[in-house]
């Protein structure tokens, strides 16, 4: 299985869980962005209405750092 297929599978398996969180509006697979620069690492991309600082979120509302072994962005 390719890394793209793994990322798609991780997105699919965790879709309902992530979409149920407040502020989340969509999911995709793409290259992780770090410091406003696109990296070469595929990730499960989580789209939100508004990016909020982690301290303002309840633990259960925060986006996990990875799902299915694939990092999130």
HTML snippet that shows the backbone in 3Dmol.js (N, CA, C, O; Angstrom):
<script src="https://3Dmol.org/build/3Dmol-min.js"></script>
<div id="view" style="width:600px;height:400px;position:relative"></div>
<script>
const pdb = `
ATOM      1  N   UNK A   1       0.848  -1.177   0.000  1.00  0.00           N
ATOM      2  CA  UNK A   1       0.000   0.000   0.000  1.00  0.00           C
ATOM      3  C   UNK A   1       0.901   1.250   0.000  1.00  0.00           C
ATOM      4  O   UNK A   1       1.884   1.317   0.738  1.00  0.00           O
ATOM      5  N   UNK A   2       0.555   2.212  -0.820  1.00  0.00           N
ATOM      6  CA  UNK A   2       1.338   3.454  -0.891  1.00  0.00           C
ATOM      7  C   UNK A   2       0.987   4.361   0.290  1.00  0.00           C
ATOM      8  O   UNK A   2      -0.027   4.151   0.955  1.00  0.00           O
ATOM      9  N   UNK A   3       1.816   5.359   0.548  1.00  0.00           N
ATOM     10  CA  UNK A   3       1.555   6.306   1.628  1.00  0.00           C
ATOM     11  C   UNK A   3       0.263   7.080   1.362  1.00  0.00           C
ATOM     12  O   UNK A   3      -0.464   7.415   2.296  1.00  0.00           O
ATOM     13  N   UNK A   4      -0.022   7.363   0.088  1.00  0.00           N
ATOM     14  CA  UNK A   4      -1.279   8.043  -0.251  1.00  0.00           C
ATOM     15  C   UNK A   4      -2.471   7.163   0.110  1.00  0.00           C
ATOM     16  O   UNK A   4      -3.453   7.653   0.667  1.00  0.00           O
ATOM     17  N   UNK A   5      -2.398   5.876  -0.201  1.00  0.00           N
ATOM     18  CA  UNK A   5      -3.488   4.957   0.135  1.00  0.00           C
ATOM     19  C   UNK A   5      -3.646   4.843   1.656  1.00  0.00           C
ATOM     20  O   UNK A   5      -4.767   4.768   2.158  1.00  0.00           O
ATOM     21  N   UNK A   6      -2.528   4.828   2.387  1.00  0.00           N
ATOM     22  CA  UNK A   6      -2.587   4.785   3.849  1.00  0.00           C
ATOM     23  C   UNK A   6      -3.254   6.037   4.401  1.00  0.00           C
ATOM     24  O   UNK A   6      -4.069   5.958   5.321  1.00  0.00           O
ATOM     25  N   UNK A   7      -2.909   7.192   3.842  1.00  0.00           N
ATOM     26  CA  UNK A   7      -3.510   8.448   4.294  1.00  0.00           C
ATOM     27  C   UNK A   7      -5.005   8.471   3.983  1.00  0.00           C
ATOM     28  O   UNK A   7      -5.799   8.916   4.811  1.00  0.00           O
ATOM     29  N   UNK A   8      -5.390   8.004   2.817  1.00  0.00           N
ATOM     30  CA  UNK A   8      -6.812   7.947   2.458  1.00  0.00           C
ATOM     31  C   UNK A   8      -7.575   7.004   3.399  1.00  0.00           C
ATOM     32  O   UNK A   8      -8.698   7.299   3.808  1.00  0.00           O
ATOM     33  N   UNK A   9      -6.958   5.880   3.732  1.00  0.00           N
ATOM     34  CA  UNK A   9      -7.597   4.922   4.631  1.00  0.00           C
ATOM     35  C   UNK A   9      -7.745   5.525   6.033  1.00  0.00           C
ATOM     36  O   UNK A   9      -8.795   5.389   6.660  1.00  0.00           O
ATOM     37  N   UNK A  10      -6.695   6.190   6.520  1.00  0.00           N
ATOM     38  CA  UNK A  10      -6.760   6.826   7.837  1.00  0.00           C
ATOM     39  C   UNK A  10      -7.871   7.875   7.860  1.00  0.00           C
ATOM     40  O   UNK A  10      -8.631   7.962   8.823  1.00  0.00           O
ATOM     41  N   UNK A  11      -7.957   8.662   6.802  1.00  0.00           N
ATOM     42  CA  UNK A  11      -9.017   9.679   6.705  1.00  0.00           C
ATOM     43  C   UNK A  11     -10.380   9.026   6.757  1.00  0.00           C
ATOM     44  O   UNK A  11     -11.263   9.476   7.487  1.00  0.00           O
ATOM     45  N   UNK A  12     -10.555   7.973   5.990  1.00  0.00           N
ATOM     46  CA  UNK A  12     -11.834   7.281   5.922  1.00  0.00           C
ATOM     47  C   UNK A  12     -12.219   6.655   7.263  1.00  0.00           C
ATOM     48  O   UNK A  12     -13.367   6.760   7.695  1.00  0.00           O
ATOM     49  N   UNK A  13     -11.254   6.005   7.919  1.00  0.00           N
ATOM     50  CA  UNK A  13     -11.529   5.329   9.186  1.00  0.00           C
ATOM     51  C   UNK A  13     -11.848   6.295  10.325  1.00  0.00           C
ATOM     52  O   UNK A  13     -12.585   5.934  11.242  1.00  0.00           O
ATOM     53  N   UNK A  14     -11.312   7.505  10.288  1.00  0.00           N
ATOM     54  CA  UNK A  14     -11.477   8.458  11.381  1.00  0.00           C
ATOM     55  C   UNK A  14     -12.381   9.636  11.022  1.00  0.00           C
ATOM     56  O   UNK A  14     -12.510  10.585  11.795  1.00  0.00           O
ATOM     57  N   UNK A  15     -13.001   9.569   9.852  1.00  0.00           N
ATOM     58  CA  UNK A  15     -13.820  10.669   9.341  1.00  0.00           C
ATOM     59  C   UNK A  15     -14.939  11.072  10.305  1.00  0.00           C
ATOM     60  O   UNK A  15     -15.052  12.246  10.659  1.00  0.00           O
ATOM     61  N   UNK A  16     -15.755  10.125  10.730  1.00  0.00           N
ATOM     62  CA  UNK A  16     -16.897  10.448  11.592  1.00  0.00           C
ATOM     63  C   UNK A  16     -16.443  11.059  12.909  1.00  0.00           C
ATOM     64  O   UNK A  16     -17.029  12.031  13.385  1.00  0.00           O
ATOM     65  N   UNK A  17     -15.400  10.486  13.493  1.00  0.00           N
ATOM     66  CA  UNK A  17     -14.881  10.985  14.774  1.00  0.00           C
ATOM     67  C   UNK A  17     -14.394  12.425  14.663  1.00  0.00           C
ATOM     68  O   UNK A  17     -14.703  13.252  15.521  1.00  0.00           O
ATOM     69  N   UNK A  18     -13.642  12.730  13.619  1.00  0.00           N
ATOM     70  CA  UNK A  18     -13.087  14.080  13.475  1.00  0.00           C
ATOM     71  C   UNK A  18     -14.164  15.087  13.075  1.00  0.00           C
ATOM     72  O   UNK A  18     -14.192  16.205  13.589  1.00  0.00           O
ATOM     73  N   UNK A  19     -15.046  14.695  12.162  1.00  0.00           N
ATOM     74  CA  UNK A  19     -16.101  15.616  11.723  1.00  0.00           C
ATOM     75  C   UNK A  19     -17.101  15.938  12.826  1.00  0.00           C
ATOM     76  O   UNK A  19     -17.815  16.936  12.736  1.00  0.00           O
ATOM     77  N   UNK A  20     -17.165  15.106  13.869  1.00  0.00           N
ATOM     78  CA  UNK A  20     -18.102  15.359  14.966  1.00  0.00           C
ATOM     79  C   UNK A  20     -17.601  16.457  15.910  1.00  0.00           C
ATOM     80  O   UNK A  20     -18.351  16.918  16.770  1.00  0.00           O
ATOM     81  N   UNK A  21     -16.366  16.871  15.760  1.00  0.00           N
ATOM     82  CA  UNK A  21     -15.808  17.897  16.649  1.00  0.00           C
ATOM     83  C   UNK A  21     -16.290  19.290  16.224  1.00  0.00           C
ATOM     84  O   UNK A  21     -16.434  19.581  15.036  1.00  0.00           O
ATOM     85  N   UNK A  22     -16.536  20.142  17.229  1.00  0.00           N
ATOM     86  CA  UNK A  22     -16.965  21.498  16.875  1.00  0.00           C
ATOM     87  C   UNK A  22     -15.890  22.203  16.052  1.00  0.00           C
ATOM     88  O   UNK A  22     -14.700  21.962  16.250  1.00  0.00           O
ATOM     89  N   UNK A  23     -16.292  23.045  15.161  1.00  0.00           N
ATOM     90  CA  UNK A  23     -15.400  23.866  14.346  1.00  0.00           C
ATOM     91  C   UNK A  23     -14.843  23.140  13.125  1.00  0.00           C
ATOM     92  O   UNK A  23     -14.308  23.796  12.231  1.00  0.00           O
ATOM     93  N   UNK A  24     -14.948  21.812  13.050  1.00  0.00           N
ATOM     94  CA  UNK A  24     -14.421  21.070  11.905  1.00  0.00           C
ATOM     95  C   UNK A  24     -15.464  21.080  10.793  1.00  0.00           C
ATOM     96  O   UNK A  24     -16.634  20.775  11.026  1.00  0.00           O
ATOM     97  N   UNK A  25     -15.029  21.435   9.575  1.00  0.00           N
ATOM     98  CA  UNK A  25     -15.958  21.518   8.447  1.00  0.00           C
ATOM     99  C   UNK A  25     -15.609  20.574   7.301  1.00  0.00           C
ATOM    100  O   UNK A  25     -16.403  20.415   6.374  1.00  0.00           O
ATOM    101  N   UNK A  26     -14.431  19.944   7.348  1.00  0.00           N
ATOM    102  CA  UNK A  26     -14.080  19.037   6.259  1.00  0.00           C
ATOM    103  C   UNK A  26     -12.761  18.340   6.497  1.00  0.00           C
ATOM    104  O   UNK A  26     -11.993  18.700   7.390  1.00  0.00           O
ATOM    105  N   UNK A  27     -12.512  17.322   5.669  1.00  0.00           N
ATOM    106  CA  UNK A  27     -11.279  16.536   5.724  1.00  0.00           C
ATOM    107  C   UNK A  27     -10.748  16.335   4.323  1.00  0.00           C
ATOM    108  O   UNK A  27     -11.502  16.344   3.350  1.00  0.00           O
ATOM    109  N   UNK A  28      -9.454  16.156   4.230  1.00  0.00           N
ATOM    110  CA  UNK A  28      -8.829  15.857   2.954  1.00  0.00           C
ATOM    111  C   UNK A  28      -7.484  15.195   3.190  1.00  0.00           C
ATOM    112  O   UNK A  28      -7.086  14.955   4.330  1.00  0.00           O
ATOM    113  N   UNK A  29      -6.798  14.907   2.115  1.00  0.00           N
ATOM    114  CA  UNK A  29      -5.437  14.382   2.191  1.00  0.00           C
ATOM    115  C   UNK A  29      -4.572  15.326   1.366  1.00  0.00           C
ATOM    116  O   UNK A  29      -4.905  15.656   0.228  1.00  0.00           O
ATOM    117  N   UNK A  30      -3.474  15.750   1.946  1.00  0.00           N
ATOM    118  CA  UNK A  30      -2.584  16.666   1.246  1.00  0.00           C
ATOM    119  C   UNK A  30      -1.255  16.757   1.962  1.00  0.00           C
ATOM    120  O   UNK A  30      -1.003  16.037   2.928  1.00  0.00           O
ATOM    121  N   UNK A  31      -0.422  17.636   1.488  1.00  0.00           N
ATOM    122  CA  UNK A  31       0.901  17.795   2.076  1.00  0.00           C
ATOM    123  C   UNK A  31       0.838  18.712   3.288  1.00  0.00           C
ATOM    124  O   UNK A  31       0.243  19.788   3.239  1.00  0.00           O
ATOM    125  N   UNK A  32       1.456  18.275   4.369  1.00  0.00           N
ATOM    126  CA  UNK A  32       1.486  19.019   5.620  1.00  0.00           C
ATOM    127  C   UNK A  32       2.182  20.359   5.399  1.00  0.00           C
ATOM    128  O   UNK A  32       3.158  20.455   4.655  1.00  0.00           O
ATOM    129  N   UNK A  33       1.660  21.388   6.057  1.00  0.00           N
ATOM    130  CA  UNK A  33       2.243  22.723   5.990  1.00  0.00           C
ATOM    131  C   UNK A  33       2.881  23.023   7.335  1.00  0.00           C
ATOM    132  O   UNK A  33       2.259  22.835   8.381  1.00  0.00           O
ATOM    133  N   UNK A  34       4.102  23.481   7.306  1.00  0.00           N
ATOM    134  CA  UNK A  34       4.837  23.835   8.522  1.00  0.00           C
ATOM    135  C   UNK A  34       5.491  25.191   8.303  1.00  0.00           C
ATOM    136  O   UNK A  34       6.258  25.375   7.358  1.00  0.00           O
ATOM    137  N   UNK A  35       5.187  26.135   9.178  1.00  0.00           N
ATOM    138  CA  UNK A  35       5.746  27.477   9.018  1.00  0.00           C
ATOM    139  C   UNK A  35       5.358  28.122   7.706  1.00  0.00           C
ATOM    140  O   UNK A  35       6.174  28.806   7.088  1.00  0.00           O
ATOM    141  N   UNK A  36       4.128  27.917   7.271  1.00  0.00           N
ATOM    142  CA  UNK A  36       3.592  28.454   6.009  1.00  0.00           C
ATOM    143  C   UNK A  36       4.231  27.856   4.764  1.00  0.00           C
ATOM    144  O   UNK A  36       4.045  28.370   3.660  1.00  0.00           O
ATOM    145  N   UNK A  37       4.985  26.768   4.938  1.00  0.00           N
ATOM    146  CA  UNK A  37       5.612  26.103   3.792  1.00  0.00           C
ATOM    147  C   UNK A  37       5.099  24.683   3.697  1.00  0.00           C
ATOM    148  O   UNK A  37       5.003  23.971   4.696  1.00  0.00           O
ATOM    149  N   UNK A  38       4.775  24.288   2.493  1.00  0.00           N
ATOM    150  CA  UNK A  38       4.331  22.918   2.249  1.00  0.00           C
ATOM    151  C   UNK A  38       5.528  21.975   2.356  1.00  0.00           C
ATOM    152  O   UNK A  38       6.591  22.238   1.795  1.00  0.00           O
ATOM    153  N   UNK A  39       5.339  20.870   3.087  1.00  0.00           N
ATOM    154  CA  UNK A  39       6.390  19.866   3.218  1.00  0.00           C
ATOM    155  C   UNK A  39       6.117  18.740   2.223  1.00  0.00           C
ATOM    156  O   UNK A  39       5.162  18.813   1.450  1.00  0.00           O
ATOM    157  N   UNK A  40       6.937  17.717   2.241  1.00  0.00           N
ATOM    158  CA  UNK A  40       6.707  16.560   1.368  1.00  0.00           C
ATOM    159  C   UNK A  40       6.048  15.415   2.129  1.00  0.00           C
ATOM    160  O   UNK A  40       6.049  14.275   1.665  1.00  0.00           O
ATOM    161  N   UNK A  41       5.481  15.720   3.307  1.00  0.00           N
ATOM    162  CA  UNK A  41       4.829  14.706   4.131  1.00  0.00           C
ATOM    163  C   UNK A  41       3.315  14.728   3.908  1.00  0.00           C
ATOM    164  O   UNK A  41       2.660  15.742   4.148  1.00  0.00           O
ATOM    165  N   UNK A  42       2.771  13.604   3.449  1.00  0.00           N
ATOM    166  CA  UNK A  42       1.320  13.516   3.290  1.00  0.00           C
ATOM    167  C   UNK A  42       0.665  13.475   4.662  1.00  0.00           C
ATOM    168  O   UNK A  42       1.189  12.867   5.595  1.00  0.00           O
ATOM    169  N   UNK A  43      -0.473  14.120   4.774  1.00  0.00           N
ATOM    170  CA  UNK A  43      -1.180  14.175   6.049  1.00  0.00           C
ATOM    171  C   UNK A  43      -2.682  14.154   5.805  1.00  0.00           C
ATOM    172  O   UNK A  43      -3.161  14.383   4.694  1.00  0.00           O
ATOM    173  N   UNK A  44      -3.407  13.870   6.883  1.00  0.00           N
ATOM    174  CA  UNK A  44      -4.857  14.028   6.858  1.00  0.00           C
ATOM    175  C   UNK A  44      -5.099  15.484   7.222  1.00  0.00           C
ATOM    176  O   UNK A  44      -4.798  15.917   8.335  1.00  0.00           O
ATOM    177  N   UNK A  45      -5.640  16.230   6.281  1.00  0.00           N
ATOM    178  CA  UNK A  45      -5.849  17.661   6.476  1.00  0.00           C
ATOM    179  C   UNK A  45      -7.243  17.897   7.056  1.00  0.00           C
ATOM    180  O   UNK A  45      -8.245  17.418   6.526  1.00  0.00           O
ATOM    181  N   UNK A  46      -7.278  18.637   8.145  1.00  0.00           N
ATOM    182  CA  UNK A  46      -8.534  18.940   8.827  1.00  0.00           C
ATOM    183  C   UNK A  46      -8.849  20.410   8.580  1.00  0.00           C
ATOM    184  O   UNK A  46      -8.066  21.293   8.929  1.00  0.00           O
ATOM    185  N   UNK A  47     -10.005  20.659   7.975  1.00  0.00           N
ATOM    186  CA  UNK A  47     -10.423  22.030   7.700  1.00  0.00           C
ATOM    187  C   UNK A  47     -11.338  22.503   8.819  1.00  0.00           C
ATOM    188  O   UNK A  47     -12.265  21.797   9.216  1.00  0.00           O
ATOM    189  N   UNK A  48     -11.073  23.695   9.319  1.00  0.00           N
ATOM    190  CA  UNK A  48     -11.851  24.249  10.420  1.00  0.00           C
ATOM    191  C   UNK A  48     -12.416  25.608  10.035  1.00  0.00           C
ATOM    192  O   UNK A  48     -11.888  26.288   9.155  1.00  0.00           O
ATOM    193  N   UNK A  49     -13.500  25.996  10.709  1.00  0.00           N
ATOM    194  CA  UNK A  49     -14.084  27.325  10.461  1.00  0.00           C
ATOM    195  C   UNK A  49     -13.083  28.416  10.825  1.00  0.00           C
ATOM    196  O   UNK A  49     -12.896  29.390  10.095  1.00  0.00           O
ATOM    197  N   UNK A  50     -12.439  28.219  11.991  1.00  0.00           N
ATOM    198  CA  UNK A  50     -11.485  29.208  12.483  1.00  0.00           C
ATOM    199  C   UNK A  50     -10.394  28.466  13.254  1.00  0.00           C
ATOM    200  O   UNK A  50     -10.694  27.640  14.116  1.00  0.00           O
ATOM    201  N   UNK A  51      -9.135  28.759  12.947  1.00  0.00           N
ATOM    202  CA  UNK A  51      -8.032  28.133  13.667  1.00  0.00           C
ATOM    203  C   UNK A  51      -7.942  28.768  15.049  1.00  0.00           C
ATOM    204  O   UNK A  51      -7.824  29.985  15.189  1.00  0.00           O
ATOM    205  N   UNK A  52      -8.001  27.913  16.066  1.00  0.00           N
ATOM    206  CA  UNK A  52      -7.996  28.380  17.445  1.00  0.00           C
ATOM    207  C   UNK A  52      -6.747  27.881  18.167  1.00  0.00           C
ATOM    208  O   UNK A  52      -6.231  26.813  17.839  1.00  0.00           O
ATOM    209  N   UNK A  53      -6.260  28.635  19.139  1.00  0.00           N
ATOM    210  CA  UNK A  53      -5.102  28.161  19.910  1.00  0.00           C
ATOM    211  C   UNK A  53      -5.508  26.944  20.747  1.00  0.00           C
ATOM    212  O   UNK A  53      -6.611  26.913  21.295  1.00  0.00           O
ATOM    213  N   UNK A  54      -4.635  25.951  20.850  1.00  0.00           N
ATOM    214  CA  UNK A  54      -4.962  24.727  21.597  1.00  0.00           C
ATOM    215  C   UNK A  54      -5.446  24.980  23.020  1.00  0.00           C
ATOM    216  O   UNK A  54      -6.280  24.232  23.530  1.00  0.00           O
ATOM    217  N   UNK A  55      -4.936  26.017  23.663  1.00  0.00           N
ATOM    218  CA  UNK A  55      -5.329  26.296  25.047  1.00  0.00           C
ATOM    219  C   UNK A  55      -6.805  26.675  25.167  1.00  0.00           C
ATOM    220  O   UNK A  55      -7.385  26.545  26.245  1.00  0.00           O
ATOM    221  N   UNK A  56      -7.412  27.136  24.092  1.00  0.00           N
ATOM    222  CA  UNK A  56      -8.818  27.545  24.141  1.00  0.00           C
ATOM    223  C   UNK A  56      -9.781  26.388  23.865  1.00  0.00           C
ATOM    224  O   UNK A  56     -10.997  26.582  23.879  1.00  0.00           O
ATOM    225  N   UNK A  57      -9.245  25.182  23.612  1.00  0.00           N
ATOM    226  CA  UNK A  57     -10.078  24.022  23.291  1.00  0.00           C
ATOM    227  C   UNK A  57     -10.141  23.045  24.460  1.00  0.00           C
ATOM    228  O   UNK A  57      -9.179  22.901  25.214  1.00  0.00           O
ATOM    229  N   UNK A  58     -11.275  22.382  24.599  1.00  0.00           N
ATOM    230  CA  UNK A  58     -11.356  21.249  25.514  1.00  0.00           C
ATOM    231  C   UNK A  58     -10.537  20.120  24.908  1.00  0.00           C
ATOM    232  O   UNK A  58     -10.409  20.033  23.687  1.00  0.00           O
ATOM    233  N   UNK A  59      -9.987  19.265  25.741  1.00  0.00           N
ATOM    234  CA  UNK A  59      -9.138  18.169  25.251  1.00  0.00           C
ATOM    235  C   UNK A  59      -9.866  17.321  24.210  1.00  0.00           C
ATOM    236  O   UNK A  59      -9.270  16.918  23.212  1.00  0.00           O
ATOM    237  N   UNK A  60     -11.144  17.050  24.437  1.00  0.00           N
ATOM    238  CA  UNK A  60     -11.896  16.203  23.504  1.00  0.00           C
ATOM    239  C   UNK A  60     -12.246  16.910  22.192  1.00  0.00           C
ATOM    240  O   UNK A  60     -12.658  16.256  21.234  1.00  0.00           O
ATOM    241  N   UNK A  61     -12.090  18.219  22.137  1.00  0.00           N
ATOM    242  CA  UNK A  61     -12.368  18.975  20.912  1.00  0.00           C
ATOM    243  C   UNK A  61     -11.122  19.211  20.064  1.00  0.00           C
ATOM    244  O   UNK A  61     -11.225  19.588  18.896  1.00  0.00           O
ATOM    245  N   UNK A  62      -9.952  18.991  20.648  1.00  0.00           N
ATOM    246  CA  UNK A  62      -8.700  19.201  19.921  1.00  0.00           C
ATOM    247  C   UNK A  62      -8.523  18.138  18.837  1.00  0.00           C
ATOM    248  O   UNK A  62      -8.978  17.005  18.993  1.00  0.00           O
ATOM    249  N   UNK A  63      -7.872  18.502  17.756  1.00  0.00           N
ATOM    250  CA  UNK A  63      -7.591  17.565  16.667  1.00  0.00           C
ATOM    251  C   UNK A  63      -6.401  16.703  17.092  1.00  0.00           C
ATOM    252  O   UNK A  63      -5.386  17.234  17.542  1.00  0.00           O
ATOM    253  N   UNK A  64      -6.515  15.369  16.953  1.00  0.00           N
ATOM    254  CA  UNK A  64      -5.374  14.522  17.314  1.00  0.00           C
ATOM    255  C   UNK A  64      -4.174  14.818  16.409  1.00  0.00           C
ATOM    256  O   UNK A  64      -4.340  15.214  15.255  1.00  0.00           O
ATOM    257  N   UNK A  65      -2.986  14.624  16.935  1.00  0.00           N
ATOM    258  CA  UNK A  65      -1.763  14.876  16.162  1.00  0.00           C
ATOM    259  C   UNK A  65      -1.612  13.897  15.010  1.00  0.00           C
ATOM    260  O   UNK A  65      -0.973  14.207  14.004  1.00  0.00           O
ATOM    261  N   UNK A  66      -2.201  12.710  15.157  1.00  0.00           N
ATOM    262  CA  UNK A  66      -2.170  11.720  14.068  1.00  0.00           C
ATOM    263  C   UNK A  66      -3.385  10.813  14.185  1.00  0.00           C
ATOM    264  O   UNK A  66      -3.966  10.655  15.258  1.00  0.00           O
ATOM    265  N   UNK A  67      -3.749  10.228  13.068  1.00  0.00           N
ATOM    266  CA  UNK A  67      -4.806   9.221  13.001  1.00  0.00           C
ATOM    267  C   UNK A  67      -4.324   8.078  12.129  1.00  0.00           C
ATOM    268  O   UNK A  67      -3.835   8.301  11.022  1.00  0.00           O
ATOM    269  N   UNK A  68      -4.459   6.859  12.621  1.00  0.00           N
ATOM    270  CA  UNK A  68      -4.043   5.704  11.844  1.00  0.00           C
ATOM    271  C   UNK A  68      -2.580   5.741  11.431  1.00  0.00           C
ATOM    272  O   UNK A  68      -2.219   5.218  10.377  1.00  0.00           O
ATOM    273  N   UNK A  69      -1.732   6.357  12.259  1.00  0.00           N
ATOM    274  CA  UNK A  69      -0.313   6.446  11.935  1.00  0.00           C
ATOM    275  C   UNK A  69       0.052   7.542  10.953  1.00  0.00           C
ATOM    276  O   UNK A  69       1.214   7.654  10.562  1.00  0.00           O
ATOM    277  N   UNK A  70      -0.916   8.354  10.544  1.00  0.00           N
ATOM    278  CA  UNK A  70      -0.687   9.467   9.605  1.00  0.00           C
ATOM    279  C   UNK A  70      -0.902  10.767  10.379  1.00  0.00           C
ATOM    280  O   UNK A  70      -1.917  10.934  11.055  1.00  0.00           O
ATOM    281  N   UNK A  71       0.063  11.689  10.275  1.00  0.00           N
ATOM    282  CA  UNK A  71      -0.071  12.968  10.973  1.00  0.00           C
ATOM    283  C   UNK A  71      -1.202  13.792  10.392  1.00  0.00           C
ATOM    284  O   UNK A  71      -1.550  13.665   9.219  1.00  0.00           O
ATOM    285  N   UNK A  72      -1.770  14.643  11.241  1.00  0.00           N
ATOM    286  CA  UNK A  72      -2.830  15.535  10.795  1.00  0.00           C
ATOM    287  C   UNK A  72      -2.257  16.931  10.567  1.00  0.00           C
ATOM    288  O   UNK A  72      -1.182  17.269  11.064  1.00  0.00           O
ATOM    289  N   UNK A  73      -2.987  17.717   9.817  1.00  0.00           N
ATOM    290  CA  UNK A  73      -2.605  19.098   9.576  1.00  0.00           C
ATOM    291  C   UNK A  73      -3.865  19.929   9.551  1.00  0.00           C
ATOM    292  O   UNK A  73      -3.800  21.144   9.360  1.00  0.00           O
TER     293      UNK A  73
END
`;
const viewer = $3Dmol.createViewer("view");
viewer.addModel(pdb, "pdb");
viewer.setStyle({}, {cartoon: {color: "spectrum"}});
viewer.zoomTo();
viewer.render();
</script>
